[in-house]
Structures are given as C-alpha cells and as structure tokens.
Amino acid sequence: MALVSEAPPSQARVLSLIGVGHFLSHFYILCLPPMLPLFAREFDVGFAILGGALTGYAWIGGILQAPAGAALEKIDARKMLAAGLALNATAIGLIGLAESFWQFAALAVIAGVGNAVFHPVDYAIIAAKVTEKHLGRAYSLHTFSGFFGGGVAPVAMLTLSGIFDWRTAFILVGIFGVCAAGVILAQGDALAGEEKANTTQKEKLGASKSVLYSAPVLLYFLFLATYGLATGGISSQGVVVMVKLGLADEVGAAQVLSTYQFSVAGGILLGGVIAEKFGRHGLTAAICLLTTAALMLTPSGLRLDGAWLYLVFAAAGFGFGAVLPARDLMVRAITPAGENGRIFGFVFVGLSIGSGLAGILFGALVDAGFDMWVFPIVSILLTSAVIITTLAQLAAGKAQSLEQRN
C-alpha cells in the first residue's frame, strides 16, 4: 500500500483499480494448478493432458494479447478491461459445473480469451495516467498485485473447497470477478488509455511493424518466453513434483507454492524501488535470475523438505519477483510514444507461450517418471534467460546509437 500512497491521488486510484483486475487475472490462472490432483481423479485423466488444458488457457490468452493491444486504437481501454475480466471470471466460475475433462478444457480456453486484455490494457493505462518519475513503482505495484493474487489462489481454493466443495469454490470466485468487472466499468475516464502517437511521431519512429519485429523487441519476446517456461514449470507442476518426490504432501506442497508466490510479490516490491534508484536494469535481472537458478537446483538434488523447502522456494520467489520491474522498464525503454499497449501486448505473448508450453512439457516429464528433472530444468532456463536479456540490452544499445547517428 505504501507504493500507492506515494503517487498522486488520481494515480493511486488508477493503480488500485487496475491492480484489482491484475490480482484476479493471476488468481484465476493459479487457482487451477493446486487442483490438478483432484481433477486427475475427478475426470480420470493424466497430468500431461491436464497440463494441455492449462496450455490452452495460457496460449489463447497470450496470442490474443497482441491483437488486444492493437485494438486499443479503436476500443476504450476501460470497457475492454471490464469485458475481459467478466469473461475470465464467468468461465472460471462455470468450471464448478463441468462434468467432464473436455468441458473443463473448453472453459479454460474461454478464460484465456478474457485474460488476454490485462497486460496490453494495463500498460496503456499506466502510460497515460502515471508520471515518468513514478513508473518504476507503478510497474512494481501492478506486477505485485498479480503475483499477490497468484499467492492467494492456492490457499483460497483449498480453504473454500474445505468449507464447501471444489465446485462451489470455483463458482464463488467467479462471481467475485464479475462484480469486480462491474466496478471497473463504472469508472468513466479514470481508466482511459494513452493517446496514440501522431503521424509525425510515427514517421520519425518508423512503422509500428518495424518496431515490433526489431531485434530488441524480438529478444525481449524470447526472454519472456524463457522466463515464462521456467515459472510455468513451477506453477503448473510444482505441487505434483513435490508430492511425487516425497518432499511434502498435497496440502503442504500447495502451501509451499503459495509461499513462493507471496515471495515473488515481495520481491516485486523491492524490485520496484531498486529499478527506480539503480539504472542498470540488465545487471539487476542477471543477479536475480542467476541466484534463483542456483536455488532451484537444491530441492531435487538435496531432497529438501520441511522448513528448508519453504525457505528455498521463498528465496527463489523473491529472486523471480525482483527482476520484474526491471524487465518492464527495459521494455519501456525501447517502446515508442503511444505504442505501449501494442509493444507490451506483443512481448507478453512470449510470456504466455512459455508458461503455457510448460504445462505440457513438464507434465509429460512427470508422467514419464522424470519428475526429479523439473526443478533443474527450470535452473537451466533461468540461466538461458540471462544470456537472452543481455543480448537484448546490447541490441537496444546498438539501435539507439544508429538512431542518434541518423
């Protein structure tokens, strides 16, 4: 909350409103993985095919982010945000009525359609409503709200399922999201997106397609895909792997996953402060990712359990989170005026593709009996992400030098 209070009141209101939507966006994604063991029993399917449903959720939402960002030129940002949240929430709520795996999978895909709006719309609103000096913390708060929602999801779903049953739990969280969409819709111009760049600016900066397919943007796309594959491995199969390796039971593993998600949120808060005060965002990202890569080698290698398991995942989550505000500012630095919705929408497609692919790949590893390799592969992916983001920084620097010469 301190992050909100340091911004002017109008900015605080904007960040709070889009924060609610982003909270629910991540909540809905992360309310599914802890229920996979239950779904496997309920629908009589394996973890790989369940991972495929999660992939459908992530991929459809990811692929549609780019057209959602482009559509902001014609569609009001507030209305798009409210409609996306309402669709996402309705599909999640209806999962409580699913009688078969295919009904569940179809609803997951529909939820992904609604989920597509959050990143492009939110970043366009932030660009329009938040002053330059508050951007680091604004990005931090926005990302924090999402991961905080992801941290709440496993505990909330298990608690609601215990009080009622799993079907009622999904219906209740769906109804809450529809109500939140109504609140967002009632906000008028408070959530208006950024103005589009005029013709002169676009001529100076080049056509939008040339920017989208420039080396820096494509490398950040690849960076987010790699990062998403790593985080998706933990979120989609982390609970299952911890149970299969005997590190925790289902409830304990879900609690570890929540601890990890909350730690990601905590890392984001500190990362926002670091991003504003320390300009070398690439170095910040490298330190965070390499430290986390080292930590992810320990659960399988050392067979950690109990307090040590919580500690390692808490520290790893902190590293995963601290890199995110720096990530946003690196992408912002290469984004032309008026193109935040389009560029952020495009690069976040990479994140969704990576996190969605994780459900299939890591689920297949688990089904094949290679569960002990899940966390070490996450470590390898994070190391690769450092190399990619370094190349992206170099490409961005080269492009800037060429622009200054011209």
N, C-alpha and C positions, 0 to 999 in steps of 0.2 A: 503494500500500500504506500510506502514511503516514496516509491518511484512515481506514483500518480500525483501525490501532493506537491512534488517539486515542479510540476508542469503547471502552466496557467489553467484556471478552472475549466475553460472550454476544451482544452486539450485533455484534461483529466476525464471529462465526461466522455469524450470520443474514445479514449483508450479503454475506459471501463466498459463501454458498450461493445466495442469490437472484441474486447477481452472475454466477455461472456460467450460470444459466438465461437471464438477460438478455443476456449475451455471445453465447450460441448463438442466441437469438431474432434479434438483429441480424445475426449471421454468416450465418444461413440466408437472410435477406432479401437481403443484399448479396453472396451468393455467386452470384446469378443474373445481375445486370446485366453484369459483365465477360465473361460467356459468351454474350451476345446475338449478337455477330458469328458465333460458332461455331454457335449454334442456328439462325440465319438460313440458314446454309449446310447444316447437317445436316437440317433439317426443311423447307427450301425455302419459307420464309415471309418476310414483310416485318417491319420493326421496329414498325409500328403494332400488328399482331396479336400480336407477342411482348410488346409493352407491355400489351396487353389481358390476357395471362396474368398479368403482374405486378400488374395492377389487380385481377384476381380474387383473387390472393394477399392483397393489402393490404385490399381491401374486405371479404371474408368474415371476415378476422381482425379488422378494425375494427368491423364491425357487431355481431359476436358479443361484443365486449368489454363492452358494456352488460349483456346478459343474464348474462355470466360474473360481472360484479361483483355483480349481484343474487343469483346462485346461491350466493354465499359465505355467505348466511344459513343455507343448508342443507348445503353441501358443505364438507368440510375443505380448508383452503387448501393444505396440503402435497400432498394427493392430487390436487387439481385442477392444481397446478403441475407435478407429475411426469407426470400423464397428458397434459397439453398439450404438454410438451416431448417426450415419447415419440412422440406423433402427428406433431408437427412434424418431428422427426428422421427418423422412418420414411419419411414422404412425400419428404423431400429425398433420402434415400438411394435410394429407388426411382426417382428421376429418372434415375439412372445406368442403368436398364434400359428407359427409354422409347424406343419405336421410331417414334413419330410426334408431331407437334405436339400433337394432342388428348390423348394420354397425358400428355405434359409438362404441359399446361394443367390437366388434372384433378388431377394430383399437386400442382401449385402451389396450387390451391384447397384441397385437403386439408391442405397445410402451413399455410395461412392459418387453418384451423379450430383447429389446435393452437396457433398463435401468438396466438390471442385471449386466452389466460389471463394472459399475463405482466404487463401493466400493472395491471389491477384486483387481481390476487392479490398482486403485489409491493408495491403501495402499501398494501394492507390489512395485510400482514405488517409493513411498516415502521412503520405507525401503531401496531401492537400492541407491537412489540419495541424501538423506538428512542425514547429520551428526547427531549423537546422541544428541548433545547439542542443536540442532535446532528443535528437534522432537516436543516438546510441541507447539511451534508456527507454525510449519509446519502443524500439525494436526488442529490447530486452524484456520489457513488460508484456508485449504482445506474445513473444515466444514463451515466456514464463507461464502465461495464462493457459496456453495449450498444453504444455507438459504437466502443469499442475492438474489439469483435467485428466490427463493420462494417468497420473499418480493416484487420483481419487478413484478412478474407474474400477480397478480390480477389487479394492476393499468394498466399495459401494455395491457392486454387483453381488459379491459373496454375502454381504450383510443383508441386502434386500432379498436375496434368494433364501437365506436362512430364516428371515422373518416371515416371508410369504412363500414364494416358489420362484424358479427361474423365469417362468413365463410372465408372471406379474411384475417381476423386476424390470424386464425389458419394456413392458407396457408403461410403467410409471416413468422411467427415464425418457421415453419417447414423448409422453405428454408434457413433461417439463420443457423439453426443447421446443415444442410447438408454441408453448406460452412465451418462451424467450423470443422466438421469432416475431410474435405479435408486438412485443415491447420494442424491438428494433425497428419494425415497420412504422411505429408511431413517432419516430424521432425527427421527422422532417428533414431539413437541410443540414442537421448536425453531422450526418454521416455522408455528406456529398464527397465524391471522389475528386481527384486532381483535374485541372483543366488540361486539355490536350495542347501539345506544342503547336505553335502556328506554322504556316507554310515556310516562312523564312528560317525558323529554327530547324525544321525538318530538312530543308535543303542544305543547311550548314552541317548538320549531323549525319546526313545520308539517309537513305530509305530505311524504314523500320526492319525490313527483311535482312538488309546487310548488317544491321546491328545484331539482330537475333542470331545470325549464323557466323558472327565474328569469332575468332579463336578464343578470346577471354570468356565470352558467354557460353560457348560450347564446352569449354573446360570446366566452368562452374557447374554446368549441367551434369557433366561426368562426375565431378566431385560430389555433388548432392546425390547422384545415383549410387555411388560407392558408399557414402555415409549412410544413405537410406538402407542399403543392403545390410550393412553392419548393425544398425539399430533395429531393423526389421527382424534380424536373426534373433536378437534378444527378446523383443516384444512378442513375436509370434510363437516362438518355440522355447523361450527361456524357462517357463514354468514346467513344460513337459520334460526338458532336458534335466533340470534339477531333480525332478522326481525319478526319472529313469536312472540317473547316476547315483541315486540314494543320498543326495545332499540335503533334501527336505521332502516333506510330504506335500500334498496338493495345496493345503491351506498355507503352510509355511513358505512354499515357493511363490505363491501369489503375493504374500506379504513382502518377500524379498523383491519381487518385481515392482511393487508399489514403492518400496524404499528407494529403489533405483530411479523410478520416475520422479519422486519427490526430490531426489538429489539432483537430477537433471534440472529441475525447476530452480533449485537453489544455485546451481552453477550458472544458470542463465542470469540471475540477478547480479551476481558478482561480475559475470562476463560483460554485462551492460556498462558497469562502472569502468572496468578495465578498457573496454572499447572506446569510451569517451576520453579517457585520460592517457591511453597508450596507443599511439597511431599505427604501430606495426602489427596490423591485424593478421598478416600471414604468419608471423612468428608466434603470436598468441595461439593461432589454430594449430600450428605444428607441435607446440609444447603440450597442449591439451590432448591432442589425438595420440601422440606417441606415449604419453603417460598412461592413457586409457588402454592403449594396445597392450602395454606390459601387464596391466592389471587383469585383462581378460584371459591371459594365459594361465592364471592361477587356479580358478575353480576346478577345471578338469585335471590339470597337472598335479595339484596338491590335494585334490579331493577335499576341498574346504567345506565345512558345514557350520551350523550354529552361528555364533556371533561373528566369526571370521567371514562367513558367506555374506552376511548383511554388510559388514564393513567394506569388503571388496566391491560389492555392487553399488554401495553408497558412494565410494570414491570414484568408481568408473562413471556413474551417472553424473557426478559433479564435473568430470572432465568432458563428457559428452555435451553437457549444457553450456559450459563456459565458452565453448567455441562458437556458439550460435549467433550471438550479437555481432561478433567479428565477421562471421560469414555474411550476415545481412549487409553490413557496411561495405564489405568488399564488392558485393554485387551492386549495391547502390552507387559505388564509385564509378562503375562503368555504364550506368544507366542514363540515357539522355533525358532531358526535361520532358515531362508529360508522358513518359513511357514506362513508369514504374509497374503499372498493372500488367502490361504486356511482357516486360522482361522478367519480372518476378514470377508471373504465371508460367512462363516458358521454362525457366531454370528449375522451378519446383516440380515440373513434370518429371525431371530426373530423380528427385527425392521419392516421388510416389512410385515410379517404375522400380527403383531399387528396393524400397520397403515392401512393395507388392511381390516382387520376384523372390524375396526372402522366404515368404510363406511356403512356396513350392519347393525351393532348393533345400532349405533347412528342414522342412517337413519330410522330404524324401530321404535326407540323411538320417533322420530319426527313425523312419520306417525301415531303413536298410540296416539299422543297428550301429550306425556311426555317430551316435549322439555325443560321444566324447569329443568329437571334432568341431562341434558347433561354435564353442567359445574361442578356440584357437583360430578358426577361420575368420571370426569377427576381428581378431587381432591383426591378421594379415590384411584385411580390408581397410582397417584404420590406417595402417602404415602406407598402403597404396594411396589413400585419400590425402595424406601429407604431400606425397610426390605430385599429385594432380593439382592441388591448390597452389603449390609452389610454381608449377608451370603456368597456371592461370595468372598469378601475380606477375610473372615475367612477361607473359603475352600482353597483359594490360599495360605494363610499363612501356613496352615497345610500341604499342598502338598510340599511347599518349605522346611519345616522342615524335612519331611520324606526324601526328596531328599538329604538334607545335611547329614543326618544320614547314608544314604546308600553310 
